[in-house]
Amino acid sequence: MIPGTATWRSSVHTDDLCRRLWVGGYTAEMDGSAAGIGLIERGPRGELEYRGTAAITESPSFLGLAGGVIYATGESGQVVSAFRRDGSALTPLGQQPAAGPFPCALAVVSSDRGASHLVVASYGDGAIGVFPLDDAGSVLPLAQALRAEADEAHDAQHGPHEAQDGPHAHDVLQVDASTVLTTDLGTDCVYVHTLGSAPALTRVRDIRLAPGTGPRDLLLRPSGDVWVVGELSCQVVVLRPQNGEYSVVAQVQLPGAAAGDHASAIAVNSAGTHAYVGLRGSNRVATLRLNDSGALEPATFTSCGGDWPRHLVVVGEHLYVANQRSGTVSSFAVAADGALIAEGAIAVPSPTYLLAD
């Protein structure tokens, strides 16, 4: 196992610990202006300063951090890469071909047997690729690939939306020592896998969401619930583990969503009382809240402060939004009641992901 490997991705980071944001972005191959992985440094009051490119690489659209190593999906080059982090410097540790075209999300997962793997979702054909990691955190050649398959009871190959022309894997989340979930935007499925060592993943079931949901991002809550962002339905779908199975217990509409919007990332405030989701199209951030009974409900929305809010992250009492098309990162103070107070924006080339460090 890589020292310091996390078992799941967190959406909350403390101000005391986070002094920088690594920025994923689109390079020229995907009509972007980034040159690779960028670096933003945070000041004592949460203010941001863009420091330029930390590592040159093709379209590192999604980033992950484990054991001092940053992993990046090379979406345009169909690769996954690793970089050793040393303060604000990144040293390349090599790359491997992805399991499918347009790799767009990844996670380091660790089994209870101590083995660590990098699991990568490829949007182009729905492939989930599993890569072993060596003791230094370098990515070893692809060991396993899983793909969506149709069965007699369901057409698992596509949903009704025009963007659902086939399988489109989109996110990876480890929820406990033996379970990994992945989303497929094209098939309206969340796939459940058991985690072993070799082969690492065994697909054991699928959770079929309403047609046209377009499941995108996943977020694990302390209760064990999993929140699923429906990119196409502009909802948050709440999955609850019950007797070893996940059930849909709520479908919450995103406030401020307009016709044609595509929902993006989700994050929660430090108190865990409010959630924020980007709305690409209307260029808003939707706010949801947990009511007195603990149920998620719509609250309000605000302008994202740019164009095409591709990703967002909460760090302490600040929310940062990566606005891909306007080439900006917006900053908001998060009030005690969950309200967002705009603080301004800085120029950052074609940002698609913000990784707090």
N, C-alpha and C positions, 0 to 999 in steps of 0.2 A: 504494500500500500504506500502511496506517496504521503510523506509526513504532512499533516495539516489538511488532508483532503476532507472537504465538507460532504455530507451525505445528501444535502439538498440545497437548492438555491434560495437565498434570503432576499427579501425585497426591502428590508430595513437595515440601515447602517448608521452607527453613531457618529456624531460630529467629532468626538475625541479621537476616533480611530481612522476616519477617512480624511486624507489630505489631498487625494488626487482622484480624478476620473479618467479612465482609459476610454478612448472613443473609437468604436467601430465605424466604418464608413464605406461608401461606394467610390471606387476609383473609375478611371476613364472607360474601362471595359464595360461598366454598367452606367455610363453617362453621368458619373459623379466627378467631383473635383478633389476628393481626398487622394493622398499618396500612400496611405496605409493606416496603421494604428496611430491615433493621435493621443495627445496628453493634455489634460486640463488640470491645473492646480487650484486648490481651494484656499481662500484666505480664512482668517479667524472668525469672520462673520458670515461665512458661506459664499463670499464673492468668488467669481471665477476668472481665471486667466488662461487663455489657450497658449500652450507652449510649442506647438508644432507637431511634426511627425516623429514618433518614437521608433517605429519600425516600418520599413517599406514592404508592402505585400499587397496582393490583388484583392480588392473588395472584401476586407475583413468585416463582414456585416454583423456578426454576432461574436461576443467574447465571453470567456469563462475563466475563472481563476481558481486554482487548487494547488496547494503545496508550493507556492512561490512561482508557479508556471502559469502563464496566460495562454489560453487556447483560442484559436480564431478559425471561423469558417471562411474559406476563400470562395465566396459564392460564385464569382465569375470564372475562377480557374478550376472548380470542382476539386478542391483540396481542403485539408485541415492542417493547421500549422500550430507549432508550440514555440513559446518564447520564455526564456528564463528572465524573471524580473529581478532587477537589482536597483532599488530606489526608483528613479525616474528613467532608468535605462532598460532596454530589452535586448536580449541576446538570442538569436534564432537557434532553435533546437531541431530544426528540420520539419518536413511536412510529408503527408501521405495522400494519395488519391482518395477522394471520398467514394462512398458506395453508390452514389447517384449524382445527377446534375443539380446545381444550385443548392448546395448545403447551406442551411439557414439557421440552425440552432444546434446547441450541443450541451452536454453535461458530463462531468466526471462522476461515475457511480462506483461505489465500493461495496463488495459483498461481505457477509459476515465471516467468510473464509479468508478475508484479507486481500483479495485481488481487486485491483482498480482497472477500470476501463473508461475510455472516452466513447460516449454514445452520441451519434451525429444524425440529425434529421435532414434529409435531402428533399427540398420542395419539388424538384423537377419531376421525379417519378415515384415519390412516396417512400423511398428506401430509408431504412434505419440501419446505419452502419455501426459496428462495434469494433473498437480498436484497443488492443492491450496497451498498457503504459509500462515503460521500464522504470527502474528505481530513480532515475533522474527526472522522470516526467515526460520523456520523449515519447512520441506517438509511434507505435510499431505498426506493421502492415495490417490491413483490414482482416479481421478474423471471422466476421459474421455479417450477413446482410439479411434483413427481414423486409418483406413487402406485403402490401395489402392484397388480399385475394377475395374474389367473389365466391359466394356460396349459393346453394339452391334457394334459400329462404330470402336472401337479400342481394341486391346489386350493390356490392361494396366498392365498386369502381368509381362512382361519381355521385354527387348530389345534384340538386335542381338548378343551382345558380350557375351563371355563365363562367364564373371563376372556378367551378368545380368540374372541370373537363376530365379529371382523372385523379388518382391519388396524389396528395400534396402533403407530405409529412411536415410538421411545423414546430414541435417543441418536445422536450424531454425533461422529465422530472422524476427523481427518486423520492419516494414517499416514506419508505422505511428500509430496513436492512435487506429485505428480500423482494421488494416490489418497485418496478419502474413503470411509469405511464408515459405514453407518447400521444400526440394529437395528429390527426390527419384532416386538414382543412377540406380536402376534396371529397372524402368519403363520409364526412360527418361522424367520425368515430374517434373515441379515445381508446387506445389499445392498452391492455394490462399485461405486464410481463413479470415473470419471476426471475430473480437474479441469482445466478450461480457463478461458476468460474469458467468452465469451457464445455460447451459454448456458454457465453455469458447470459444471454436472454432467451427465455422460452415464452412465446406469446400464448397466453392461456385463455384470454377472453377479450371481447370488445364491448364497449359501452356505446350504444347507438343513440346519438342525439337527434333532435328534431331536424328534418330535412331543411337544408339551407342555413344551418347554424354556422358552419365553417369554423370548427374549433381551432384556435390559434395558440394563445399562451396559457400556461398552467401556473397556479400559485397554491402552495400548501399552507394551510392555516394551523395554528396551534391545536385547534380542536380535532384535527385529522381531516376536516373537510378540504376538498380541493376545489378551487375556483377556476373555471374555464372561460376564457374570453371567446365569445362567438364573434369572429371578425365580420361575418356577413350579416348575421342577425342583430348585431350591436346589442348583445346581452352578456351578462355574466351568468353562467350555468353553475349551480352549486351541486357538487357530487359529495355524497356522504357514505363513509364505509359502514356497512351494516352486515354483521354475520359473514365477514369475509368477502362481501360483494360491495360494489359501489352503486348507489342509486341516485338518480336525479331528484333533488328535493326542492329546487327552486330555479326559476329562470327570470332574471331581473333585467329589465330594460335599462339601457344607459341613457340618462337624461341628457338632452341636447343633441341626440343623434338625429341627423337629417337623412333624407332619402339618398342612397348612393354612398353613404359613409362606410369606411372600413375601420373597425375598431382595431387597436394595436395592443400595446403592453399594459400591464396592470401592476400597481404597487400600493402599499398601505402606509398610513402614517405611523409614527413611532408608538402611539398609544394603541394602535390596532383597532381604532373606532371608525376609520374612513378609508375608502379605497378610491384610487384614481385610475382612469383608463383614457388613453388617447383616442381621439376620433379624427381620422384622416379624411379630408373632404371639407367638412364644416370647420376643421382646424380648432377643435375644442378639447378640453379635458373634462370628462364627465366625473362627477363625484358621487359616490355611493356611501351610505352610512349603515352601521349596525344599530338597529333599534333596541329598545329596552328588553325585548324578548330574544335578542341575539340574531334576528333575521336581517339579511341584507336588503336594503331598499334604496330607490333613487333619492338623491338629494338635490344637486344643482349642477351647473356647468360653468366653465369660464373659457375665454380665449386662450389658446396655447401660446400665443405670442409669436407665432411664426407660421410656416406652411408645411403641412404633412408631418404631424407629430408621430414619428416612427417608434420611439421608445421613451420611457421615462423611468426615473428612479428617485426614491426618497432617501435622503441622507440626513439623519437627525431631524431638524425642524425645517428642512428645505426640500422642495421638489424641483428636479431638473428635467427638462424636456428636450429631446433631440429632434429638431425640426429639419427633416431631411432636405426638402426642396428649397427652403429659404436659406439653408446653410447657417443655421443658428442653434444655439442652446439657450433656452429660456430658464430663468430662475424664479421660483416662487417661495415666499415664506409660508409655512404651514401653521395656521393659528391653532389654538387649543381646541376650538370647535370644529376643526377640519377645513376651515375656509382657506382658500389660496389667495395670497396677496402678491401681485406681480412685482418683481424687483428689476426686470430688465433682461437683456439678452446679449450674448457675445457671438462673434462670427466664428464658425467652425465648419470646415469643408464637408459637405454631404454627410452629416452624422446619422448613423442608423442604430447605434447602441451605446449605452453609457454603463461602464463597469466601475463601481465604487471600490476603492482600495485604501 
